[in-house]
């Protein structure tokens, strides 16, 4: 597990920081990241969902090929770079996982 580098703010503070970022609309040239929808739902329900884990979005354990027919909002969510960076800073990324940009 790649550990987070900063103390995790309380849940209310996290929501206040992340929710406006999630409301952004993608623009040409912006960087957006995929995050497993199951992980994001856990974050929405609990204070500590554990490290971000996107392994369910890949065909294999090497994390080099995404599964076919993934659906936004069912399998994954799109996060703007700023939201992704905050979540990784707070929760870390599961060992072996790679950012999906």
Secondary structure, 3 states (H helix, E strand, C coil): CECCCCCCCCHHHHHHHHHHHHCCCCCCCCCEEEEEHHHHHHHHHCCCCCCECCHHHECCCCCCCECCCCCECCCEEEEEHHHHHHHHHHHCECCCCCCEC
